[in-house]
Amino acid sequence: LFQSIVHRSYLPFLTLEHESNERLEFLGDAVLNFIIAEQLYEMFPEMEEGYLTKLRSRLVNRRTLAQQARALNLSQFLLLSSSAAHSLDAGSESILADAFEALLGAMYLDGGIGVVRKFVQRHILTLVDQVLTDNNYKSALLEYAQAHELGIPYYAVTNEDGPEHDRR
């Protein structure tokens, strides 16, 4: 668990030999993808592979994982350098998403797949209904254009709104 909260930027401040959470993040990412794939396969037996893949990518992405890390107040436990903490305060989602995956990796090593499965069901799979209705119009346009051999759409930015980390 301790290793899961140690960001690589904090390693110079530790007196003992420690590892950052990056290896646990790698493991947690794989475990998370497996559990989500397994659960979606069970929940939607009629859905084709492509749709299941799309649904999984909507559930397992930086924004969703960071959102769940915030809901758990994970940031207050992370060991970060001041510059990494500043980027977190500025809205960077990658540190939070990575820490969430590292936490899952630690849970897997300490408690096994069953513990992680319950956690993922409670914190990620509850979002299935939300992502089912969340229309990604840009992706839909790309799929339509490719299916009708129209080529890749060209996009021009006409207006930007929102904070730096969540532009619209």
Beta strands, then each sheet from edge to edge (+ up, - down):
end
